[in-house]
Structure formats: structure tokens, C-alpha cells
Amino acid sequence: MKKISYYHLNHSIEPKIVGNINDSEYNTQVDNFIDPENNDENRFDLYKGFNYYEHISKKLDLTKFKTHNKAKMTDCMSTRFFSTDGFFISDKLSKLLNRFDLENSQLLDCLITNKDQHHNYYLLSFLDAKDIFNYKKSIFGIVSGLDKVDKSIELKFNDSEELKNKKKELYFETNGENTITPLKIILTKNVDLFKSSIDKSILISERLKNDIEKNKITGFDFKNRKTQTEFYEDF
């Protein structure tokens, strides 16, 4: 089996790249609407994310996003909206991603206003990747409340449902102190960008990461973001 590396999606916070946004409440580039006078709790609920079972609705108005007043435009834009469901990308990044394998993704047109200038962007969103892990061959471990992995115990599961039930059982047995983490994941297909069904993180393959850096795509920070989990191809 061939070992491959993945990185956690991480947005840059370097002021010279994304602007001086550290004084904002959310430390994100896109953090409001162009018409804040219409803001209320219901409006923010529509854009907060956590859509575990269906993609972001195409009925949402995606034309009124506004950046922090000190934010710079990048190819990948951090946002207070949509939680881990999605993020904003430029046309340049969208075209690059067309050459790679994305799993269970959706791309919607949107408009972002920055310093009274309107920019055409895309909202790239993800649902959990399905059927890309071979659970029977993958190995899992137990993590204590101190984030220490007990590698002396190796767990295997028949499917995602069995893993889910075991995590819930362990949670109640240890009053929430312990959980289960993947140590070695066997992939059933080639995939470069996906949302993990195990911990909801968005992962980027090394070959995609290298192309992002080669093409000077802005807005990412890959430093110290390589996953602890080992991934192997088996297809």
C-alpha cells in the first residue's frame, strides 16, 4: 500500500497576506453583510452552517457578504459563516481545483464586497465524504482527556456506524474525557480535498498542497498542519 500525506485546512492569519483582522471579533476576513441594518438572530442562523446532511441551500442570498474593513482579498477567504461546511474561493483557485479530485462538494456563485469593490467568488462547501475509508482495515486508538493517544490499544470497526456508536459509548463511560481517533486510515479511492466523516475536518492531499504553493494561491497556512493520522491507498 502507498502512504500519502494530508493536511488540515487552515486559513492564514498573517496580516501581510489577509490584512490586519486580528482586532475583529471573529478574526476572519468575511465577517458581515453589506446591509447590517437587516441583521438579526434569524439571519445569522441561516448562514451559520452545521449542515451535516445536506449541502448549503442554493436559495440563500450569497450576494451580500462583506469583509472586515482591514481585510485583504485572497484566493481562499476565511469567514465567520458556514462553520466547517464551506469557505470562499477565487476563480483562480476554482480552476486549479478542477484538476483534482474533490469528494461530496458543491460550488455556488457568490459576491463579496471589500472596500466598496465587488468581487465575484465561489462558496465551496462539503458534506462528509462517504465510502472513501475502509474501516475494516483501518486502525483507531483511544485519546485521553490530556490528548494523549494510547497506541497499545488498536481498534477496528466494520463501518462508520459502529465507530460512531463506540465513540458515544466511550464518551459516557469516561464522562467525556476519552474519545477515539484514527491512527491509520485505508482509503478506497483517490481524493484530494474532502470533509472527514470522523472529525468533520477538511483535509487536503499533499499533491494538491504542492500545487497550491507552486501556483502562489493565497490564503492558506500549511505550517504544522500535517495530520497525525497516517493514510494509505488501497485501490
N, C-alpha and C positions, 0 to 999 in steps of 0.2 A: 504494500500500500504506500502511496505517495503522501508525505507530510506536507501540509500547506499552512500558511500563516494568515491570521485575520487580525484586524484592528478595530477597536471600538470607535464608532463615530464620535468625534469630539470637535466642537467648534472653537476656532481661535478666539482668544481674548486679548491678543496683542494690540495695543492702541494704534500702533503704526499701520496695522492691517485692517482692523474693524472699526477704528475710531475710539475715542475716549468714552466708552459706555459704562465704565465701572461705577459711575455715580448714579446710575439708574436703579430702580427697584428690582429689576429682573436681570440686569447685566446681559441683555440681549439686544441685537440690532433692530429687529422689528418688534415693537412693543406697544403699539397703539393703533388707533384708526384716525383717518383724516377728519372725521366728524365726531370728536369725543363728546360733544354735547348730546349725542344719542346713546352714549354708553349706559348700560345698566347691567345688573346681575344676569339677566336672561341672555343678553347679547354675548357676554363673555362665556357663558355656559355653552353656547353654540360652537365656540371656537376653541374650547379647552382641550379637546382630544379625548384620549382613553376610549377610542372606538375599537374594541377588541374583536368584534365580529363582522364589521362592515367598513368599507372604505369611507373616507371623508365625503360628505354629501356633495354632489355636484350642484345642488340647489343653493348652497351658501354663496353669498356675495363675496367674491375674492378680489374686489377692485378697490377696496378702501383701506388697505394696510399702510401704515406709516412707520418710518424708522424713528429711533431715538434721534434727537436733534444734533447729536455729535457723531452719529454712526456713519461709517463709510460703506459703500456698496462692494460686496464681494460675490464670488461665484456661488458660494454656499453661505446662506444667511441664517444666523441664529434667531430664534423667535420665542416669545413667551407663549405663543399659541400652539395648539395641537399636541402638546406633551411630547411623547416619543412616537407619535403617529406619523409625523412628517416634518419637512423643512423646506425652505425656499431655495431654488437653484436657478442659475442663469442659463441663457440659451447655449452658451459655450460649454457649460458642464453637461447640459442635457444631450448635446450632440456627442460628447465624449462617452457618456453612459450608454448610448445606442450601440456601442461596440462591445458591451459587456453583458453579462447575464444577471438580471435583477429578478428577484422572486417575489411574487404576490404584491406588485407595486402598482401605483396609479399616478398619472401625471395630469395636472389641471393647470390651465392658464390662470395667471393672476397679475395684479398690478400693485407695485409698491411705490409709495411716494417718499422721496428723500430730498429735503431742502427744496420743496416746491417743484422738483423734477419727477416725472412719472417714468417708471421703468417696467418693461414687460418681463415678467419672471414666470416660473412654474412652481407649483406646490407638488413636491414629490412625497407621496405617502406610502406606508406599508401596513399590511396585515401580517400576522405571524406566518412564517414560512411553513408550509405543510409538506410532509413526506420527504424531507431532504436529509433527515437523520435516520440512521439505522440504530434504533435503540437497543436491539438485542446484542449488537457488537460493541456499542459504546460503553464507557465506564464512568461512573459517578462516584463522588465522595461526599463526606459529611463535613460541613463547616460549623465551627463553634461560634459562640457569641463574640469571640475575640478575633474572628475572621481567620482562624487557624484551621487548615484543612487536614483532616485525619486521613492520610493516604494508606493507612493499614487496613482500612475498610473500603472494599471496592463493591459497588452496587451496579446491578444491571436490571433493565426493565424491558418488558415486551413492547411497550408503546408509550406515547405521551400521557395517556390517561392513567396508566399505572404509576408513572413518575409523579404526576400531579397529586394522586391520592396519597402516595408515600410522603411527599413533602408536607401535605396537610396533616397527616398523622404525626410526623416528627415535630412539627410546629407545636401541636397541642401537648405532646409528651414532654417537651422541653420548655414549655411556656414561652415559645417564640425565640429561644436562644440559639437553636440549631436549625440548619437548613441543608438542602442537598445542592451540590454544584457539579457541573460536568468537568471531568478530568480529561477524558479522551472521547472525541466525537467522530463517528464514522459517517461521512457524507455519502448520499446515494446519487448525487448529481453535482455537476459543476455550477457554482453560484458565486457571484462577485459582490453582491450587495443584497442584504436581507435582514429581516427582523426576526431575532431568535424567539422561538416559542417557549424557551426555557426561562429566560430572564427579561424578555422584551427589549433587549439592547439591539441596536442596529450595527451590523458588522460589515466590514469592508475587506475584501481579499487583498493580499499583498500585491498582486499584479495590477489591480485597479489603483491601489495606493500609489504604486510606482508611476503609473500613467498620469495620475492627478498631479504629482510632483513634477514630472517631466514637462507637462503642458502648463505649468505655473498656474494651476487652478487655485484660487484664493478662498480663504475662509475655514480651512481645515487645520487641525493641530494633531499630528500623529505621535508626538513625542511621548514616550512611556505609555502608549495606548495599546500595545500588543496584548492580545488576550493571554490569560494564563492557561486557558483550555487548549489542548492540542487537537488539531483537526487532521483527518486523513481522508483521502479519496479512495473509494471502493466501488467503482462503477466502470 
